[in-house]
Amino acid sequence: MTVSSKIPATVVTGFLGAGKTTIIRSLLEKANGRRIALIVNEFGDLGFDGDELAHCADPACSPDEVIELTNGCICCTVADDFLPTMETLLARNPAPEHIVIETSGLALPQPLVQAFQWPTIRERVTVDGVVTVVDADAVAAGRVAQDEAAVDAQRREDEALDHESAIEELFEDQLKCADLVLINKTDLIADGHLETVKARIGPDLRDATKTIAIAGGDVPIAAVFGLAAGAEHDMDSRRSHHDMEGHEHDHDDFASFVAEGVTAASLDDLKARVAAVMADPDIYRVKGLAAIDGKAALGLVQAVGPRVEVRFVPADGRKPGLVVIGDHHLDAAAITARLKG
């Protein structure tokens, strides 16, 4: 499938208070009947932004079109939450015409973009563009957010985050990953200060990145959608501080296969085998069904990193099989043998 025939996805990032939600609402109001699915990844358990969007007056953002991820950093929970969410969206009939993802602003955007290379996603969706929203009023005053202390406190309180970077570095990473920067709240700054803002963010922008100055979150939909960046195929130019320090997530260049014929003596036996396989750092995820001796029901497996969950589910005519996703160097035969015990 060519990039042009894939479902485009727009990633919107920026710190709390920059105006992401207002901008997204503006885009949805201008959708003109286009089927847009929205994924909101907000800090904490309340999911305030998603709730606000779900109850806006425009039918384009009806509650059943809003899918919220409320357990923290999207890059740290990407295999556990984001991928199943995307798979659910892609299974809809009709499928969305465009997907918008609002990140928490506390997470690095780069790993999220890389996640579009996962086998179940990359054939059907492409990152049309990464849009970073900047608070012009804050940047003109020498800050990266209106309340930097509050943003930093939120980041440190989120146990899902494992990033020790200063918020200035997170801000720079948002800029480095962007295809488009929306300089918002320009109505709040004095004449001439827009150039100050542009001078501050300019050194962190890639050559191809465009900037648009806006006020009140109002931006033409044609300026945001249709960038055709294919960002997931252009990660080398978007490297974050985290990547430069040698801690790359390596979510691109994946392989997957189905381990068939796996039968375990019990759920505990199945869990132990899967956990042993997941100890291999080159294996990112195991999911699917396995047969259990003497049971008509099947064992359902969901494994991501150190967390392995197994439980009984009705067979309902389904065939056992465990999908293994990991690095492209995986030895399918050896891993299958280990799963078989």
SEKE-992795 format. One record per residue: residue in three letters; y, z, x of N, C-alpha, C in turn; residue number from 1. Coordinates in steps of 0.1 Angstrom, whole numbers, plus 5000, padded with zeros to 4 digits. Layout:
# residues N
   type   n_yy   n_zz   n_xx   ca_yy   ca_zz   ca_xx   c_yy   c_zz   c_xx   seq
    Ala      Y      Z      X       Y       Z       X      Y      Z      X   NUM
...
# end
This chain:
# residues 341
   type   n_yy   n_zz   n_xx   ca_yy   ca_zz   ca_xx   c_yy   c_zz   c_xx   seq
    Met   4988   5000   5008    5000    5000    5000   5012   5000   5009     1
    Thr   5022   4991   5006    5034    4991    5014   5043   5002   5010     2
    Val   5053   5005   5019    5063    5015    5016   5070   5012   5003     3
    Ser   5074   5000   5001    5082    4996    4989   5074   4998   4976     4
    Ser   5061   4998   4977    5053    5000    4964   5049   5015   4962     5
    Lys   5052   5024   4972    5049    5038    4970   5059   5045   4962     6
    Ile   5056   5056   4956    5065    5065    4949   5075   5071   4959     7
    Pro   5088   5069   4957    5097    5075    4967   5100   5089   4964     8
    Ala   5101   5097   4974    5104    5111    4973   5117   5115   4981     9
    Thr   5125   5123   4975    5138    5127    4982   5137   5142   4985    10
    Val   5139   5146   4997    5139    5160    5001   5153   5164   5002    11
    Val   5157   5175   4995    5170    5180    4995   5170   5194   5001    12
    Thr   5177   5195   5012    5177    5208    5019   5192   5213   5022    13
    Gly   5193   5225   5026    5207    5231    5027   5206   5245   5024    14
    Phe   5215   5253   5030    5215    5268    5028   5219   5272   5013    15
    Leu   5215   5284   5009    5218    5289    4997   5234   5289   4995    16
    Gly   5239   5284   4984    5253    5283    4982   5259   5270   4986    17
    Ala   5252   5261   4992    5258    5248    4996   5260   5239   4984    18
    Gly   5252   5241   4974    5254    5233    4962   5242   5224   4959    19
    Lys   5230   5227   4964    5218    5218    4962   5215   5217   4947    20
    Thr   5214   5228   4940    5210    5228    4926   5220   5220   4917    21
    Thr   5233   5222   4920    5243    5214    4912   5242   5199   4915    22
    Ile   5239   5196   4927    5238    5181    4931   5225   5176   4924    23
    Ile   5214   5183   4924    5202    5178    4918   5204   5177   4903    24
    Arg   5211   5186   4897    5214    5185    4882   5222   5172   4880    25
    Ser   5231   5170   4888    5240    5158    4887   5231   5145   4888    26
    Leu   5222   5145   4897    5213    5133    4898   5204   5131   4886    27
    Leu   5199   5142   4881    5190    5141    4869   5197   5136   4857    28
    Glu   5210   5141   4856    5218    5136    4845   5221   5121   4845    29
    Lys   5220   5116   4857    5223    5101    4859   5210   5093   4860    30
    Ala   5199   5099   4857    5186    5092    4859   5184   5081   4850    31
    Asn   5191   5080   4838    5190    5069    4829   5176   5066   4825    32
    Gly   5168   5076   4821    5155    5074    4817   5144   5073   4827    33
    Arg   5148   5073   4840    5138    5072    4851   5130   5085   4851    34
    Arg   5117   5084   4853    5108    5095    4853   5109   5102   4867    35
    Ile   5116   5113   4867    5118    5120    4880   5111   5134   4879    36
    Ala   5103   5137   4888    5096    5150    4889   5103   5158   4899    37
    Leu   5105   5171   4896    5113    5180    4905   5104   5191   4910    38
    Ile   5103   5193   4923    5096    5204    4929   5107   5213   4935    39
    Val   5107   5226   4930    5117    5236    4935   5109   5246   4944    40
    Asn   5113   5247   4956    5108    5258    4965   5119   5267   4969    41
    Glu   5120   5278   4961    5131    5288    4962   5126   5300   4969    42
    Phe   5134   5307   4976    5131    5320    4982   5128   5330   4972    43
    Gly   5118   5339   4975    5115    5350    4967   5107   5347   4955    44
    Asp   5106   5357   4946    5097    5356    4934   5104   5351   4921    45
    Leu   5117   5351   4921    5124    5348    4909   5125   5334   4906    46
    Gly   5126   5326   4916    5127    5311    4914   5140   5308   4906    47
    Phe   5151   5314   4909    5163    5313    4900   5167   5298   4898    48
    Asp   5167   5291   4909    5172    5277    4908   5163   5269   4899    49
    Gly   5150   5271   4900    5141    5263    4892   5143   5267   4877    50
    Asp   5145   5280   4874    5147    5284    4860   5160   5278   4855    51
    Glu   5170   5278   4863    5183    5272    4859   5182   5258   4856    52
    Leu   5175   5250   4864    5173    5236    4862   5164   5233   4850    53
    Ala   5154   5241   4848    5144    5239    4837   5151   5241   4823    54
    His   5162   5249   4823    5168    5251    4810   5181   5244   4809    55
    Cys   5184   5234   4817    5196    5227    4815   5195   5218   4803    56
    Ala   5206   5213   4798    5206    5206    4785   5201   5192   4786    57
    Asp   5200   5186   4798    5196    5173    4799   5181   5171   4797    58
    Pro   5176   5162   4789    5161    5161    4787   5154   5156   4800    59
    Ala   5162   5151   4809    5156    5146    4822   5150   5157   4830    60
    Cys   5154   5169   4828    5149    5181    4835   5142   5191   4826    61
    Ser   5134   5185   4817    5126    5194    4808   5117   5203   4816    62
    Pro   5113   5215   4811    5105    5224    4819   5092   5218   4824    63
    Asp   5085   5209   4816    5072    5204    4821   5074   5194   4832    64
    Glu   5086   5191   4836    5088    5182    4847   5092   5190   4860    65
    Val   5094   5203   4858    5098    5211    4869   5086   5219   4875    66
    Ile   5082   5217   4887    5071    5224    4893   5077   5233   4904    67
    Glu   5075   5246   4903    5082    5255    4912   5072   5262   4922    68
    Leu   5076   5262   4934    5068    5270    4944   5077   5282   4948    69
    Thr   5072   5294   4945    5080    5306    4947   5076   5315   4957    70
    Asn   5066   5311   4966    5062    5321    4976   5066   5318   4990    71
    Gly   5079   5314   4991    5084    5314    5005   5085   5300   5011    72
    Cys   5084   5301   5024    5086    5289    5033   5076   5278   5030    73
    Ile   5082   5266   5026    5073    5255    5022   5065   5250   5034    74
    Cys   5070   5251   5046    5063    5246    5057   5051   5255   5061    75
    Cys   5052   5268   5058    5042    5277    5061   5031   5278   5050    76
    Thr   5034   5273   5039    5024    5273    5028   5021   5259   5023    77
    Val   5024   5249   5032    5023    5235    5028   5009   5231   5023    78
    Ala   4999   5235   5030    4985    5231    5026   4981   5238   5013    79
    Asp   4986   5250   5011    4981    5259    5000   4989   5255   4987    80
    Asp   5001   5252   4988    5009    5250    4975   5014   5236   4974    81
    Phe   5020   5231   4984    5027    5217    4983   5017   5206   4980    82
    Leu   5006   5206   4987    4996    5195    4986   4990   5195   4972    83
    Pro   4985   5207   4967    4979    5206    4953   4990   5203   4943    84
    Thr   5002   5207   4945    5013    5203    4936   5015   5188   4936    85
    Met   5016   5182   4947    5017    5168    4948   5005   5161   4942    86
    Glu   4993   5166   4944    4982    5159    4938   4982   5160   4923    87
    Thr   4987   5171   4918    4989    5173    4903   4999   5162   4898    88
    Leu   5010   5161   4905    5020    5151    4900   5014   5137   4900    89
    Leu   5007   5134   4911    5002    5120    4912   4991   5117   4902    90
    Ala   4984   5128   4897    4974    5126    4887   4980   5124   4873    91
    Arg   4993   5125   4871    4999    5124    4858   4999   5109   4854    92
    Asn   4998   5107   4841    4998    5093    4835   5008   5093   4824    93
    Pro   5020   5086   4826    5023    5079    4838   5028   5088   4850    94
    Ala   5026   5083   4862    5030    5090    4873   5046   5090   4874    95
    Pro   5052   5099   4882    5066    5099    4883   5071   5086   4890    96
    Glu   5083   5082   4887    5089    5071    4894   5096   5076   4906    97
    His   5100   5088   4907    5107    5094    4919   5104   5109   4919    98
    Ile   5102   5114   4931    5100    5129    4932   5111   5135   4940    99
    Val   5117   5145   4935    5128    5153    4942   5122   5166   4946   100
    Ile   5124   5170   4958    5119    5183    4963   5131   5191   4969   101
    Glu   5134   5202   4962    5145    5211    4967   5139   5222   4975   102
    Thr   5141   5222   4988    5136    5232    4997   5144   5245   4996   103
    Ser   5139   5256   5001    5145    5268    5000   5158   5269   5009   104
    Gly   5159   5261   5019    5170    5261    5029   5166   5271   5040   105
    Leu   5156   5279   5038    5152    5289    5049   5141   5283   5057   106
    Ala   5136   5272   5053    5124    5266    5060   5129   5254   5068   107
    Leu   5121   5250   5078    5123    5238    5086   5120   5226   5077   108
    Pro   5128   5216   5076    5125    5204    5068   5114   5195   5075   109
    Gln   5113   5196   5088    5105    5187    5095   5090   5188   5091   110
    Pro   5084   5200   5090    5070    5201    5087   5067   5196   5072   111
    Leu   5077   5198   5063    5075    5192    5050   5074   5177   5050   112
    Val   5083   5171   5058    5082    5156    5059   5069   5152   5065   113
    Gln   5065   5159   5075    5052    5156    5081   5040   5157   5072   114
    Ala   5041   5166   5062    5030    5168    5053   5028   5156   5044   115
    Phe   5037   5147   5043    5035    5134    5036   5025   5125   5043   116
    Gln   5020   5129   5055    5010    5121    5061   4996   5126   5058   117
    Trp   4995   5136   5049    4981    5141    5045   4974   5130   5038   118
    Pro   4961   5129   5039    4954    5117    5034   4956   5115   5019   119
    Thr   4956   5125   5011    4957    5124    4996   4971   5120   4992   120
    Ile   4981   5121   5001    4995    5118    4997   5000   5105   5003   121
    Arg   4997   5102   5016    5003    5091    5023   5001   5078   5017   122
    Glu   4990   5076   5010    4988    5062    5004   4996   5059   4992   123
    Arg   5002   5070   4986    5009    5068    4973   5024   5072   4973   124
    Val   5028   5080   4983    5042    5085    4983   5048   5083   4997   125
    Thr   5061   5080   4997    5068    5079    5009   5081   5087   5008   126
    Val   5086   5092   5019    5099    5100    5019   5110   5090   5020   127
    Asp   5116   5088   5008    5127    5078    5007   5139   5083   5015   128
    Gly   5141   5096   5016    5152    5101    5024   5152   5116   5024   129
    Val   5157   5122   5035    5160    5136    5036   5175   5138   5035   130
    Val   5179   5146   5025    5193    5148    5022   5197   5162   5025   131
    Thr   5206   5164   5034    5210    5178    5038   5224   5180   5031   132
    Val   5225   5191   5024    5238    5195    5018   5245   5205   5027   133
    Val   5258   5202   5030    5266    5211    5039   5277   5217   5031   134
    Asp   5280   5230   5032    5291    5236    5026   5303   5234   5035   135
    Ala   5312   5225   5030    5324    5221    5038   5333   5233   5040   136
    Asp   5334   5242   5030    5343    5253    5031   5339   5263   5042   137
    Ala   5325   5265   5042    5320    5275    5052   5321   5269   5066   138
    Val   5317   5256   5068    5317    5250    5081   5331   5249   5086   139
    Ala   5341   5246   5078    5355    5245    5082   5360   5259   5087   140
    Ala   5354   5270   5082    5358    5283    5086   5349   5288   5098   141
    Gly   5341   5280   5103    5333    5283    5115   5319   5289   5112   142
    Arg   5315   5288   5099    5302    5294    5096   5293   5282   5091   143
    Val   5280   5285   5090    5270    5275    5085   5267   5277   5070   144
    Ala   5271   5289   5065    5269    5293    5051   5280   5302   5047   145
    Gln   5283   5303   5034    5294    5312    5030   5291   5327   5034   146
    Asp   5278   5331   5032    5274    5345    5035   5263   5344   5045   147
    Glu   5265   5342   5058    5255    5341    5068   5246   5353   5068   148
    Ala   5252   5365   5067    5244    5377    5068   5233   5378   5056   149
    Ala   5237   5373   5044    5228    5373    5033   5217   5363   5035   150
    Val   5220   5352   5040    5210    5342    5043   5200   5346   5053   151
    Asp   5205   5352   5064    5197    5357    5074   5188   5369   5069   152
    Ala   5194   5377   5061    5186    5389    5055   5175   5383   5046   153
    Gln   5177   5373   5038    5167    5367    5030   5156   5361   5039   154
    Arg   5160   5355   5049    5150    5349    5058   5141   5359   5064   155
    Arg   5147   5370   5069    5139    5381    5075   5130   5389   5065   156
    Glu   5134   5389   5053    5126    5396    5043   5114   5388   5038   157
    Asp   5114   5375   5040    5104    5367    5036   5092   5367   5045   158
    Glu   5081   5374   5041    5070    5376    5050   5063   5363   5053   159
    Ala   5065   5352   5045    5058    5340    5047   5064   5332   5059   160
    Leu   5077   5336   5063    5084    5329    5073   5080   5334   5087   161
    Asp   5077   5325   5096    5073    5330    5109   5082   5323   5120   162
    His   5095   5321   5116    5104    5314    5125   5115   5324   5129   163
    Glu   5117   5326   5142    5126    5336    5147   5139   5329   5151   164
    Ser   5141   5316   5148    5153    5309    5152   5165   5315   5144   165
    Ala   5177   5315   5151    5189    5319    5145   5192   5309   5134   166
    Ile   5200   5313   5124    5203    5304    5113   5211   5292   5118   167
    Glu   5219   5294   5129    5226    5282    5134   5216   5271   5139   168
    Glu   5204   5275   5144    5194    5266    5148   5188   5259   5136   169
    Leu   5186   5267   5125    5180    5262    5113   5190   5251   5107   170
    Phe   5202   5254   5108    5213    5245    5103   5212   5232   5111   171
    Glu   5211   5233   5124    5211    5221    5132   5198   5213   5129   172
    Asp   5187   5220   5127    5174    5213    5124   5175   5205   5110   173
    Gln   5183   5211   5101    5185    5204    5088   5193   5191   5090   174
    Leu   5202   5192   5099    5210    5180    5102   5202   5170   5110   175
    Lys   5194   5174   5120    5187    5165    5128   5176   5157   5119   176
    Cys   5172   5163   5109    5161    5157    5100   5167   5148   5090   177
    Ala   5180   5148   5088    5187    5142    5076   5188   5127   5078   178
    Asp   5186   5120   5067    5190    5105    5066   5204   5104   5059   179
    Leu   5208   5114   5052    5221    5115    5045   5225   5129   5045   180
    Val   5238   5131   5048    5244    5145    5048   5255   5144   5037   181
    Leu   5254   5153   5027    5264    5154    5017   5273   5166   5020   182
    Ile   5285   5163   5024    5295    5173    5027   5301   5178   5014   183
    Asn   5296   5189   5009    5300    5193    4995   5312   5203   4996   184
    Lys   5319   5205   4985    5330    5214    4983   5342   5210   4991   185
    Thr   5344   5197   4993    5356    5193    5000   5369   5196   4993   186
    Asp   5368   5199   4980    5380    5203    4972   5385   5217   4976   187
    Leu   5376   5224   4983    5380    5238    4987   5386   5239   5001   188
    Ile   5387   5228   5008    5392    5228    5022   5406   5222   5022   189
    Ala   5414   5226   5032    5427    5221    5034   5427   5207   5040   190
    Asp   5438   5200   5038    5439    5186    5043   5437   5186   5059   191
    Gly   5429   5177   5063    5426    5176    5078   5413   5184   5082   192
    His   5409   5193   5074    5397    5201    5078   5384   5194   5076   193
    Leu   5384   5183   5068    5372    5175    5067   5368   5169   5081   194
    Glu   5378   5165   5089    5375    5160    5102   5369   5171   5111   195
    Thr   5374   5184   5109    5368    5195    5116   5353   5197   5113   196
    Val   5350   5195   5100    5336    5196    5096   5327   5185   5102   197
    Lys   5333   5173   5102    5325    5162    5107   5323   5163   5122   198
    Ala   5333   5169   5129    5332    5171    5143   5321   5182   5146   199
    Arg   5320   5192   5138    5310    5202    5140   5296   5197   5138   200
    Ile   5294   5189   5128    5280    5185    5125   5276   5172   5132   201
    Gly   5286   5164   5137    5283    5151    5143   5273   5151   5154   202
    Pro   5274   5160   5164    5265    5160    5175   5250   5162   5172   203
    Asp   5248   5168   5160    5234    5170    5156   5228   5159   5147   204
    Leu   5236   5149   5144    5231    5138    5135   5225   5127   5143   205
    Arg   5215   5121   5138    5209    5109    5144   5219   5097   5141   206
    Asp   5218   5087   5149    5227    5076    5148   5227   5069   5135   207
    Ala   5215   5069   5128    5214    5062    5115   5218   5071   5103   208
    Thr   5221   5083   5106    5225    5092    5095   5239   5090   5089   209
    Lys   5239   5089   5076    5252    5087    5069   5258   5100   5064   210
    Thr   5271   5101   5063    5277    5113    5056   5286   5108   5045   211
    Ile   5286   5116   5034    5294    5114    5022   5301   5127   5019   212
    Ala   5314   5126   5018    5322    5138    5013   5322   5138   4998   213
    Ile   5319   5150   4992    5319    5151    4978   5325   5164   4974   214
    Ala   5328   5165   4961    5333    5178    4955   5326   5181   4943   215
    Gly   5323   5194   4941    5316    5199    4929   5302   5194   4927   216
    Gly   5296   5189   4938    5282    5184    4937   5281   5171   4930   217
    Asp   5291   5164   4928    5291    5151    4921   5289   5140   4931   218
    Val   5277   5133   4929    5275    5122    4939   5268   5111   4931   219
    Pro   5271   5098   4934    5264    5087    4927   5249   5087   4930   220
    Ile   5241   5084   4920    5226    5084    4922   5222   5073   4932   221
    Ala   5229   5062   4932    5226    5051    4941   5229   5054   4955   222
    Ala   5237   5064   4958    5240    5068    4972   5229   5077   4977   223
    Val   5221   5083   4969    5211    5093    4973   5197   5087   4972   224
    Phe   5194   5079   4961    5181    5073    4959   5181   5059   4965   225
    Gly   5170   5054   4970    5169    5041    4975   5173   5040   4990   226
    Leu   5172   5051   4998    5175    5050    5012   5164   5043   5020   227
    Ala   5152   5043   5014    5140    5036    5020   5138   5040   5035   228
    Ala   5140   5053   5038    5139    5058    5052   5125   5058   5057   229
    Gly   5115   5060   5049    5101    5062    5054   5101   5073   5064   230
    Ala   5107   5084   5061    5109    5094    5071   5097   5100   5078   231
    Glu   5086   5100   5070    5073    5105    5075   5068   5097   5087   232
    His   5072   5085   5089    5068    5076    5100   5078   5077   5111   233
    Asp   5088   5085   5111    5099    5086    5121   5101   5100   5125   234
    Met   5091   5107   5129    5093    5121    5132   5098   5124   5146   235
    Asp   5096   5115   5155    5100    5117    5169   5115   5119   5170   236
    Ser   5122   5112   5162    5137    5113    5162   5142   5125   5155   237
    Arg   5133   5132   5148    5137    5143    5139   5132   5157   5145   238
    Arg   5129   5158   5158    5123    5170    5163   5132   5182   5162   239
    Ser   5126   5193   5158    5134    5205    5156   5134   5214   5168   240
    His   5141   5224   5168    5141    5234    5179   5126   5239   5181   241
    His   5120   5242   5169    5107    5247    5169   5097   5237   5176   242
    Asp   5099   5224   5173    5091    5214    5180   5093   5213   5195   243
    Met   5106   5214   5198    5110    5212    5212   5105   5224   5221   244
    Glu   5102   5235   5215    5096    5246    5222   5081   5246   5223   245
    Gly   5076   5235   5218    5061    5233    5220   5053   5238   5209   246
    His   5059   5242   5197    5051    5248    5186   5050   5238   5175   247
    Glu   5046   5226   5177    5046    5216    5167   5035   5219   5157   248
    His   5037   5215   5144    5027    5217    5134   5016   5207   5134   249
    Asp   5019   5195   5140    5009    5185    5142   5002   5181   5128   250
    His   5010   5179   5118    5005    5176    5105   5004   5161   5103   251
    Asp   5008   5153   5113    5006    5139    5112   4993   5134   5119   252
    Asp   4989   5122   5116    4977    5117    5122   4964   5125   5118   253
    Phe   4961   5125   5105    4950    5133    5099   4938   5125   5098   254
    Ala   4927   5132   5096    4914    5125    5092   4908   5134   5081   255
    Ser   4900   5128   5073    4893    5135    5063   4879   5129   5060   256
    Phe   4870   5137   5056    4857    5132    5053   4850   5142   5043   257
    Val   4839   5137   5036    4832    5146    5027   4819   5150   5033   258
    Ala   4817   5163   5034    4804    5169    5038   4795   5170   5026   259
    Glu   4785   5162   5026    4776    5162    5015   4763   5170   5018   260
    Gly   4756   5175   5007    4743    5181    5009   4744   5196   5014   261
    Val   4756   5202   5012    4758    5216    5016   4752   5225   5005   262
    Thr   4742   5233   5009    4736    5243    5000   4736   5257   5007   263
    Ala   4740   5267   5000    4741    5280    5005   4732   5290   4997   264
    Ala   4728   5301   5004    4720    5311    4997   4727   5319   4987   265
    Ser   4740   5320   4989    4749    5328    4980   4763   5325   4982   266
    Leu   4772   5330   4974    4786    5328    4976   4791   5334   4990   267
    Asp   4786   5345   4993    4789    5352    5006   4785   5343   5017   268
    Asp   4773   5337   5016    4768    5329    5027   4777   5316   5028   269
    Leu   4781   5311   5017    4790    5299    5017   4803   5302   5023   270
    Lys   4809   5314   5019    4822    5318    5025   4821   5320   5040   271
    Ala   4810   5326   5045    4809    5328    5059   4808   5315   5067   272
    Arg   4801   5305   5061    4800    5292    5068   4814   5285   5069   273
    Val   4820   5285   5057    4834    5278    5057   4843   5286   5066   274
    Ala   4843   5299   5066    4852    5306    5075   4850   5303   5089   275
    Ala   4837   5301   5093    4834    5298    5107   4839   5284   5111   276
    Val   4838   5275   5101    4844    5262    5104   4859   5262   5105   277
    Met   4865   5270   5096    4880    5271    5096   4886   5278   5108   278
    Ala   4877   5284   5116    4882    5290    5129   4885   5280   5139   279
    Asp   4881   5267   5137    4884    5256    5145   4899   5252   5143   280
    Pro   4908   5253   5152    4922    5250    5149   4924   5235   5145   281
    Asp   4915   5227   5148    4916    5212    5144   4913   5210   5130   282
    Ile   4908   5220   5123    4904    5218    5109   4915   5225   5100   283
    Tyr   4922   5218   5092    4933    5223    5084   4929   5228   5070   284
    Arg   4919   5222   5064    4916    5225    5050   4902   5221   5047   285
    Val   4895   5229   5039    4882    5226    5033   4883   5229   5018   286
    Lys   4879   5219   5010    4879    5222    4996   4868   5214   4989   287
    Gly   4863   5219   4978    4853    5211    4970   4842   5220   4965   288
    Leu   4830   5214   4963    4819    5221    4956   4807   5221   4965   289
    Ala   4799   5232   4964    4787    5233    4971   4776   5239   4962   290
    Ala   4764   5235   4965    4753    5241    4957   4749   5255   4962   291
    Ile   4745   5263   4952    4740    5277    4955   4726   5278   4951   292
    Asp   4717   5283   4960    4703    5284    4957   4700   5291   4944   293
    Gly   4692   5285   4935    4688    5292    4923   4699   5293   4912   294
    Lys   4710   5286   4914    4721    5287    4904   4725   5273   4899   295
    Ala   4727   5273   4885    4731    5260    4879   4746   5257   4882   296
    Ala   4753   5268   4883    4768    5267    4886   4769   5263   4901   297
    Leu   4781   5258   4904    4784    5254    4918   4794   5263   4924   298
    Gly   4794   5264   4937    4804    5272    4944   4817   5264   4947   299
    Leu   4828   5268   4941    4841    5262    4944   4847   5268   4957   300
    Val   4851   5259   4966    4857    5263    4978   4871   5259   4979   301
    Gln   4880   5268   4983    4894    5265    4987   4897   5272   4999   302
    Ala   4898   5265   5011    4901    5272    5023   4913   5266   5030   303
    Val   4922   5274   5034    4934    5270    5042   4936   5280   5053   304
    Gly   4936   5276   5065    4938    5286    5076   4928   5297   5076   305
    Pro   4932   5309   5077    4922    5320    5077   4918   5324   5063   306
    Arg   4924   5319   5053    4921    5323    5039   4910   5314   5033   307
    Val   4899   5320   5029    4888    5313    5023   4885   5319   5010   308
    Glu   4885   5311   4999    4882    5316    4986   4870   5308   4980   309
    Val   4860   5315   4974    4849    5309    4968   4846   5316   4955   310
    Arg   4842   5308   4945    4838    5313    4932   4829   5303   4925   311
    Phe   4822   5308   4915    4814    5300    4907   4822   5292   4897   312
    Val   4818   5279   4894    4824    5271    4884   4812   5263   4878   313
    Pro   4813   5259   4865    4803    5251    4858   4801   5238   4865   314
    Ala   4789   5233   4866    4787    5220    4873   4793   5209   4865   315
    Asp   4791   5209   4852    4797    5199    4843   4795   5184   4848   316
    Gly   4783   5182   4853    4779    5169    4858   4785   5165   4871   317
    Arg   4793   5174   4878    4799    5170    4890   4789   5171   4902   318
    Lys   4791   5163   4912    4783    5163    4924   4789   5172   4934   319
    Pro   4781   5180   4942    4786    5188    4953   4792   5179   4964   320
    Gly   4801   5185   4971    4807    5178    4982   4820   5185   4987   321
    Leu   4821   5187   5000    4832    5195    5005   4841   5185   5013   322
    Val   4854   5184   5009    4863    5176    5016   4869   5184   5028   323
    Val   4868   5178   5040    4873    5185    5052   4885   5177   5057   324
    Ile   4896   5183   5059    4908    5176    5064   4912   5183   5077   325
    Gly   4915   5174   5087    4919    5180    5100   4924   5169   5109   326
    Asp   4924   5172   5122    4928    5163    5133   4919   5151   5133   327
    His   4925   5140   5137    4918    5127    5137   4906   5127   5147   328
    His   4905   5137   5156    4893    5137    5165   4881   5145   5159   329
    Leu   4881   5148   5147    4870    5156    5141   4857   5149   5142   330
    Asp   4847   5158   5145    4833    5153    5146   4827   5156   5133   331
    Ala   4826   5146   5124    4822    5148    5110   4808   5153   5109   332
    Ala   4799   5147   5117    4785    5151    5117   4783   5165   5122   333
    Ala   4790   5169   5132    4788    5183    5137   4793   5193   5127   334
    Ile   4805   5190   5121    4810    5199    5111   4802   5200   5099   335
    Thr   4796   5189   5095    4787    5189    5083   4775   5198   5086   336
    Ala   4770   5197   5098    4758    5204    5102   4761   5219   5102   337
    Arg   4773   5223   5106    4777    5237    5106   4778   5242   5092   338
    Leu   4784   5234   5083    4785    5238    5069   4772   5240   5062   339
    Lys   4762   5232   5067    4749    5233    5061   4741   5245   5067   340
    Gly   4747   5251   5077    4740    5263    5083   4729   5259   5092   341
# end
